[in-house]
Amino acid sequence: MRAVWDQVYGFDFSCIKKLALREPLVDTVDKDSIVSDACAIKVIDIFTVKKEELNFVADFKLNIKRSDYVHAFVAYFDIGFTCIHKPVRFSTGIG
């Protein structure tokens, strides 16, 4: 795992390697298995964010859509590179 966390798409993530390897689970979840609506926890403007703003606590509420078992907390992110000639957006979540 050394190479994976030391260079992730050209970025040095070695500082979080120990934490990431403690309980590494990356998986996909069928959209019909999700029991709540999506909820934004933090919006970050990469042009103006300061390092100290990246350590945060956020209050949020989930709107639960049905009674069911919950097996995990699913997180994803959306990103947009909008200040370029041809803006690009992608999501690691459901679209």
C-alpha positions in Angstrom: 0.0 0.0 0.0 3.0 2.3 0.2 2.9 3.5 -3.4 -0.9 4.0 -3.4 -1.0 6.4 -0.4 2.4 8.1 -1.1 1.2 9.3 -4.5 -2.5 9.5 -5.3 -2.9 11.1 -8.8 0.4 12.9 -8.2 -0.5 14.2 -4.6 1.3 13.1 -1.5 -1.2 11.5 0.9 1.4 9.8 3.0 0.3 11.9 6.0 -3.1 10.1 6.1 -1.9 6.7 5.2 -2.0 5.3 8.8 -5.6 6.5 9.3 -6.8 5.4 5.8 -5.3 1.9 6.3 -6.9 1.5 9.8 -10.3 0.7 8.3 -10.1 0.9 4.5 -13.4 0.4 2.8 -14.3 1.8 -0.6 -17.4 0.3 -2.1 -20.4 1.0 -4.2 -23.9 1.3 -3.0 -27.0 0.7 -5.1 -29.1 3.9 -5.1 -32.2 1.9 -4.0 -30.3 1.0 -0.8 -29.9 4.6 0.3 -32.5 5.4 3.1 -32.1 9.2 3.2 -31.8 12.2 1.0 -28.4 13.6 0.2 -27.2 16.3 2.6 -24.3 18.7 2.0 -22.0 18.7 4.9 -19.3 21.2 3.7 -18.9 23.3 0.5 -15.3 24.3 -0.1 -14.1 26.9 -2.6 -10.7 25.7 -3.6 -9.7 29.2 -4.7 -10.3 30.8 -1.4 -10.1 28.1 1.3 -7.5 28.4 4.0 -5.8 25.4 5.5 -7.4 26.1 8.9 -10.9 25.9 7.4 -10.3 22.3 6.4 -10.5 21.1 10.0 -14.2 21.5 10.8 -17.2 20.3 12.6 -20.6 20.5 10.8 -24.1 20.1 12.0 -26.4 18.4 9.5 -29.8 16.6 9.4 -30.7 13.7 7.3 -34.2 13.3 5.9 -34.9 9.6 6.3 -37.2 8.3 3.5 -38.2 4.9 4.9 -37.9 2.6 7.9 -35.0 0.2 7.3 -31.8 -1.1 8.6 -28.8 1.2 8.3 -25.5 -0.6 7.7 -23.2 2.3 6.9 -22.8 6.0 6.5 -22.1 6.8 2.9 -20.2 9.9 1.8 -19.3 11.2 -1.6 -18.1 14.4 -3.1 -18.9 16.5 -6.2 -16.3 18.7 -7.7 -16.4 21.4 -10.4 -13.5 23.0 -12.2 -15.4 26.0 -13.4 -12.9 28.8 -13.9 -11.4 27.2 -17.0 -12.1 27.5 -20.7 -14.3 24.4 -20.7 -15.8 23.8 -17.2 -15.6 20.2 -16.0 -17.8 18.6 -13.2 -17.9 15.1 -11.8 -19.3 13.3 -8.8 -18.3 10.2 -6.9 -22.0 9.9 -5.8 -25.2 9.1 -7.7 -26.2 11.4 -10.4 
